[in-house]
Amino acid sequence: MTDRVPGFSTLAVHAGAQPDPTTGARATPIYQTTSFVFNDADHAASLFGLQAFGNIYTRIGNPTNAVLEERVAALEGGTAALAVASGHAAQLVVLQQLMRPGDEIIAARKLYGGSINQFTHAFKAFGWNVAWADPDDIASFERAVTPHTKAIFIESIANPSGSITDIEAIAAVARKAGVPLIVDNTLASPYLIKPIDHGADIVVHSLTKFLGGHGNSLGGIIVDAGTFDWAKDNKYPVLSEPRPEYHGIKLQETFGNFAFAIACRVLGLRDLGPALSPFNAFMILTGIETLPLRMQKHCDNAKAVAEFLSGHAKVSAVNYAGLPGDKYNNLQRKYAPKGAGAVFTFSLKGGYEAGVNLVSNLKLFSHLANVGDTRSLVIHPASTTHSQLDDDAKVKSGAAPDVVRLSIGIEDKEDLFADLDQALNA
């Protein structure tokens, strides 16, 4: 048994965790402390100089968070991970290591509306630029590459459309350009898709969604695949050149295949400060233990609801990759054979007003701006999450005016059918 590689469900319960050595507690304790006592002056100096691993201050690292980091890294097949305060914080910390004023990322047009806003507006203040590409047109990523390109960013399953992205094809573009591929794997979770197996160099999540799974804790995580050569061509000096704040250490040279995760921790998290609370780490760890059970139920329910809506008189189209004949069904069978996820969209014959009315009439579905909860959720993206976009951009991002987004929970599917039916007919 000692040579056996644990299965996914075993890792979801056990990875990173041991009984507490002092108390014997089986559940990972919440280390609700700001700071940690050093053994002596030499120990403190070695920790601050990156010459030893250990705990200094919870903004930089915490034992509860460390279990979460090790567990998600194991589930994704990465070398190391860093937990932060939210999915948006994960994106910020990642790009801080890669970008300098005037640099550019290429991003898929089909993204969560908050990410579109972050990339288009917030990051402009740092002098970071974005070039948009169409995930249905791989050549558009190639055309967008310039000498200023520092990364390519995609979602494995796009929010809100639920479309499946051809990760391997875009990874090939990234390799040719000599830049890392960053994949937001929030909607898939590693239960459905492991982007590192398909060429991703960095994986990010909003832990708030399916990994936590219960709508009670914010969090984000960065997973380092350990696959990218950060020293090549000196394109990423943060990792390849001596760091003055750490006595001239070169992070790539010193830390090898987990250098990027170290950079995110000791440069990004240390200085920007979006730390994850140990309590939230504990809550998310508890959620991850049931991830395989929940995700399969999410997917089974979502497919059933998509089939129900496909036959409804008030519905003009259903966009769910798990349906035979869907545009993304072949990619779903390649990348996510266990299921197409729980988030998808459908279009109403009554257009924008019908979408607004539907979300107002649903009773079991909760109308809110989240996905990945045990409860079924609904939102009308054009009037909420994507409202800052013009109509053309809404359509390109999968949030046309007549589109409603569902995040299907783990309730009895018949109850979901009944609620949707009464709201559609109201």
C-alpha positions in Angstrom: 0.0 0.0 0.0 2.9 2.4 0.6 3.7 2.5 -3.1 0.1 3.0 -4.2 -0.8 6.4 -5.6 -3.9 7.5 -3.7 -7.1 8.1 -5.7 -8.9 11.4 -6.1 -11.4 10.8 -3.3 -8.7 9.7 -0.9 -6.7 12.8 -1.7 -9.7 15.0 -1.2 -10.0 13.8 2.4 -6.4 13.2 3.4 -3.9 15.2 1.3 -1.8 17.6 3.4 -3.3 16.5 6.7 -2.0 14.6 9.6 -3.4 14.2 13.2 -2.3 17.2 15.2 1.1 16.2 16.9 0.3 18.0 20.1 -3.4 17.1 20.8 -4.0 14.2 18.4 -6.9 16.1 16.8 -8.0 14.3 13.6 -9.6 17.4 11.9 -7.1 20.0 10.9 -7.1 22.6 13.7 -7.8 26.3 13.0 -4.6 28.0 13.9 -6.2 31.3 14.7 -3.1 33.3 15.4 -1.4 36.3 13.8 2.2 35.2 14.4 4.5 32.4 15.5 7.3 32.2 18.1 10.9 31.6 16.7 13.2 29.1 18.3 16.0 31.7 18.5 17.6 34.6 16.6 19.2 32.3 14.0 15.9 30.5 13.3 14.2 33.9 12.8 16.9 35.1 10.5 16.8 31.8 8.4 13.1 32.1 8.0 13.2 35.8 6.9 16.1 35.0 4.5 14.3 32.1 2.8 16.9 29.7 4.0 14.4 27.6 5.9 10.7 26.8 5.7 8.4 27.7 8.6 5.8 30.0 10.0 6.4 33.7 10.5 3.1 35.6 10.3 -0.3 34.5 9.1 -0.3 37.1 6.3 2.5 35.1 4.7 1.6 31.6 5.8 -0.4 29.6 8.4 -0.5 25.9 9.2 -4.3 25.6 8.5 -3.8 27.3 5.1 -0.8 25.1 4.4 -3.0 21.9 4.6 -5.4 23.5 2.1 -2.6 24.5 -0.2 -1.1 21.0 -0.2 -4.5 19.4 -0.7 -5.4 21.5 -3.8 -1.9 21.1 -5.2 -2.3 17.3 -4.9 -5.7 17.3 -6.5 -4.5 19.4 -9.4 -1.2 17.6 -9.9 0.9 20.7 -9.1 4.1 21.1 -7.3 2.9 23.7 -4.7 0.1 26.1 -4.1 -0.7 29.4 -2.4 -4.1 30.2 -0.8 -5.3 33.8 -0.8 -8.3 35.8 0.1 -10.4 35.4 -3.1 -10.2 34.3 -6.7 -9.6 37.9 -7.8 -6.7 38.1 -5.3 -5.3 34.9 -6.9 -5.3 36.6 -10.3 -3.7 39.8 -9.0 -0.9 37.9 -7.2 -0.2 35.8 -10.2 0.1 38.7 -12.6 2.2 40.7 -10.3 5.0 38.2 -10.7 4.7 38.2 -14.5 3.8 41.8 -15.6 5.5 45.1 -15.7 4.1 48.4 -17.0 3.5 48.1 -20.7 3.2 44.3 -20.6 0.2 42.4 -21.9 -1.8 39.3 -21.3 -4.0 37.5 -23.9 -7.3 36.5 -22.4 -10.2 34.5 -23.7 -13.3 36.6 -24.3 -15.5 34.1 -22.6 -14.7 34.9 -18.9 -16.4 35.7 -15.7 -17.7 39.3 -15.9 -15.6 40.3 -12.8 -12.5 39.0 -14.5 -13.3 41.0 -17.7 -13.7 44.1 -15.5 -10.5 43.4 -13.5 -8.4 42.9 -16.7 -10.0 45.8 -18.6 -10.1 48.5 -16.0 -8.5 47.7 -12.7 -5.2 46.4 -14.1 -4.9 49.5 -16.4 -3.8 51.4 -13.3 -0.7 49.2 -13.1 0.0 49.7 -16.8 -1.0 46.1 -17.6 -2.8 45.7 -20.9 -5.1 42.9 -22.2 -5.7 41.6 -25.7 -8.9 39.6 -26.1 -9.0 36.4 -28.1 -11.8 34.0 -29.1 -11.6 30.6 -27.5 -13.5 29.2 -30.4 -10.8 30.5 -32.8 -7.4 29.3 -31.7 -5.7 31.3 -34.4 -6.9 34.5 -32.7 -4.6 33.7 -29.8 -1.7 33.4 -32.1 -2.5 36.7 -33.8 -2.7 38.4 -30.5 0.9 37.5 -29.5 3.4 40.4 -29.4 6.8 41.0 -27.8 4.9 42.4 -24.8 2.9 39.3 -24.2 3.6 37.7 -20.8 0.8 35.2 -20.3 -2.3 33.6 -21.8 -5.4 33.4 -19.5 -8.4 31.1 -20.1 -11.1 29.4 -18.2 -11.4 25.6 -18.5 -15.2 25.8 -18.4 -16.2 29.4 -19.2 -18.5 31.5 -17.0 -21.3 32.1 -17.7 -21.7 30.1 -20.9 -20.5 26.7 -19.6 -18.5 26.2 -22.9 -15.5 24.0 -22.8 -12.1 25.5 -23.8 -9.6 23.5 -25.9 -6.8 23.8 -23.3 -4.3 21.7 -25.3 -4.6 23.8 -28.4 -4.1 27.1 -26.5 -1.3 25.6 -24.5 0.5 24.9 -27.8 0.2 28.6 -28.7 1.6 29.6 -25.3 4.6 27.3 -25.6 5.3 28.6 -29.1 5.2 32.2 -27.7 7.3 31.2 -24.7 4.8 32.4 -22.1 2.9 30.5 -19.4 -0.7 29.4 -19.8 -2.9 30.3 -16.8 -6.1 28.4 -16.5 -9.0 29.4 -14.2 -10.4 26.0 -13.2 -13.1 27.2 -10.9 -16.2 25.9 -12.7 -14.6 22.5 -13.5 -12.7 21.8 -10.3 -10.0 19.2 -10.5 -12.6 16.5 -10.2 -13.7 17.2 -13.8 -10.6 18.7 -15.5 -7.0 18.8 -14.5 -5.6 21.6 -16.7 -1.9 20.8 -15.8 -2.4 17.4 -17.6 -3.3 19.4 -20.8 -0.5 21.9 -20.7 -1.4 24.6 -18.1 1.6 26.1 -16.2 -0.5 27.9 -13.6 -4.0 27.1 -12.3 -6.2 29.4 -10.3 -9.4 28.9 -8.5 -12.0 30.8 -6.6 -12.2 28.5 -3.6 -15.5 30.2 -2.9 -17.2 28.1 -5.5 -17.1 24.3 -6.0 -14.1 23.5 -3.9 -15.6 25.1 -0.8 -19.0 24.3 -2.1 -21.3 25.6 0.5 -21.5 29.4 -0.1 -20.0 30.2 3.3 -16.4 31.2 2.8 -14.4 33.4 0.4 -11.0 32.2 -0.8 -8.7 31.8 -3.8 -5.8 29.6 -4.7 -2.8 29.6 -7.1 -1.3 26.2 -8.2 2.2 26.0 -9.7 2.5 23.2 -12.2 6.3 23.4 -12.0 6.5 23.1 -15.8 7.7 26.5 -16.9 11.3 27.6 -17.3 11.2 31.1 -15.7 14.9 31.8 -16.4 14.7 31.3 -20.2 15.3 34.5 -22.2 15.2 36.4 -18.9 11.6 37.3 -19.7 10.5 37.1 -16.1 13.2 38.9 -14.1 11.2 38.6 -10.8 12.0 34.9 -10.9 15.3 34.8 -12.8 17.3 37.8 -11.4 18.7 38.3 -7.8 16.1 39.5 -5.4 17.5 42.4 -3.3 15.1 41.9 -0.5 16.3 38.4 0.0 20.1 38.9 -0.2 20.4 38.2 -3.9 18.6 34.9 -4.1 17.4 33.9 -7.6 14.1 32.3 -7.0 14.1 30.0 -10.1 17.7 28.8 -9.3 17.0 28.3 -5.6 13.5 26.8 -5.6 13.3 25.0 -9.0 9.9 23.6 -10.0 8.0 25.4 -7.3 9.7 28.8 -7.7 6.5 30.5 -9.0 4.5 29.5 -5.9 7.3 30.8 -3.7 7.4 34.1 -5.6 3.6 34.5 -5.2 4.0 34.0 -1.4 7.2 36.0 -0.6 6.7 38.8 -3.0 2.9 38.9 -3.8 1.2 37.8 -0.7 3.8 39.4 1.6 3.6 42.8 0.0 0.0 43.0 -1.3 -1.5 41.3 1.7 -4.6 39.5 0.5 -4.3 36.7 3.1 -6.8 34.0 3.6 -8.2 33.7 7.1 -7.4 30.3 8.8 -11.1 30.0 9.6 -12.0 30.2 5.9 -9.3 27.7 5.1 -10.8 25.3 7.6 -14.3 25.7 6.1 -13.0 25.2 2.6 -11.0 22.1 3.6 -14.1 20.6 5.0 -15.9 21.3 1.8 -13.2 19.7 -0.3 -13.6 16.4 1.6 -17.0 15.9 -0.2 -16.0 17.4 -3.6 -16.2 14.2 -5.6 -19.6 13.4 -4.3 -21.0 16.8 -4.7 -19.5 17.4 -8.2 -21.0 14.2 -9.6 -24.4 15.1 -8.2 -24.0 18.7 -9.6 -23.3 17.3 -13.0 -26.0 14.7 -13.0 -28.6 17.3 -11.9 -27.3 19.9 -14.4 -27.6 17.5 -17.4 -31.2 16.6 -16.3 -32.2 20.3 -16.0 -30.6 21.1 -19.3 -32.6 18.3 -20.9 -35.8 19.5 -19.3 -35.3 23.1 -20.5 -34.5 21.9 -24.0 -38.0 20.7 -24.3 -39.7 23.7 -22.8 -41.9 25.9 -25.0 -40.6 29.2 -23.4 -36.9 28.4 -24.0 -35.3 29.2 -27.4 -31.9 27.6 -26.7 -29.9 25.7 -24.1 -26.1 26.0 -23.9 -24.9 22.9 -22.1 -21.8 21.0 -23.3 -23.1 17.8 -21.8 -26.0 17.6 -24.3 -25.4 15.5 -27.5 -25.3 17.9 -30.4 -24.1 20.8 -28.4 -21.2 22.8 -30.0 -18.9 21.9 -27.2 -19.9 18.2 -26.6 -16.8 16.8 -28.3 -14.5 18.9 -26.1 -16.6 17.9 -23.1 -16.1 14.2 -23.8 -12.3 14.9 -24.3 -11.6 17.1 -21.3 -14.5 16.4 -18.8 -15.8 12.9 -19.4 -17.4 12.7 -15.9 -19.6 15.6 -16.7 -19.9 19.1 -18.2 -20.2 20.9 -14.9 -23.1 22.6 -13.1 -23.1 26.0 -14.6 -24.8 26.7 -17.9 -27.0 29.2 -19.7 -30.2 29.2 -21.6 -32.0 31.7 -23.8 -35.6 32.8 -23.4 -38.0 33.6 -26.2 -39.1 36.7 -24.5 -35.6 38.3 -24.5 -34.2 40.6 -21.8 -37.5 41.2 -20.0 -38.3 37.5 -19.8 -34.9 36.9 -18.2 -35.5 39.5 -15.6 -39.0 38.2 -14.9 -37.8 34.6 -14.6 -35.3 35.2 -11.9 -37.9 37.2 -10.0 -40.4 34.3 -10.1 -38.2 31.4 -9.1 -38.7 30.2 -5.5 -36.3 27.3 -4.9 -33.5 28.8 -6.9 -31.7 31.7 -5.1 -31.2 34.8 -7.1 -27.6 35.9 -6.3 -24.1 36.5 -7.7 -22.4 33.2 -7.0 -22.0 29.7 -8.4 -20.8 26.4 -7.0 -23.1 26.2 -4.0 -25.0 23.1 -2.8 -28.1 25.2 -3.5 -29.3 26.0 -7.0 -28.6 29.5 -8.0 -29.8 31.8 -10.8 -28.8 35.2 -12.3 -29.5 37.3 -15.4 -25.9 38.2 -16.4 -26.8 41.0 -18.9 -28.4 43.1 -16.1 -25.9 42.2 -13.3 -22.5 40.5 -13.7 -21.9 41.6 -17.3 -23.9 44.8 -17.2 -20.8 47.0 -17.7 -20.3 45.5 -21.2 -21.9 46.8 -24.3 -24.3 44.5 -26.1 -21.7 43.2 -28.6 -19.3 42.4 -25.8 -22.1 40.7 -23.8 -22.8 38.4 -26.7 -19.1 37.5 -27.2 -18.7 36.7 -23.5 -21.8 34.4 -23.5 -24.1 36.9 -21.7 -26.5 38.1 -24.4 -29.6 40.0 -23.2 -31.9 37.0 -23.4 -29.5 34.6 -21.5 -30.0 33.3 -17.9 -27.3 31.6 -16.0 -28.0 28.6 -13.7 -25.7 27.0 -11.2 -27.4 23.7 -10.4 -27.2 22.4 -6.9 -27.6 19.0 -5.3 -31.4 19.1 -4.6 -33.8 16.6 -6.0 -34.0 17.3 -9.7 -37.8 17.0 -9.8 -38.1 19.9 -7.5 -35.8 22.0 -9.8 -37.9 21.1 -12.8 -41.1 22.2 -11.0 -39.6 25.5 -9.9 -38.3 26.4 -13.3 -41.6 25.3 -14.9 -43.8 27.5 -12.7 -41.4 30.5 -13.2 -41.3 30.1 -16.9 -45.1 29.9 -17.1 -45.7 32.8 -14.6 
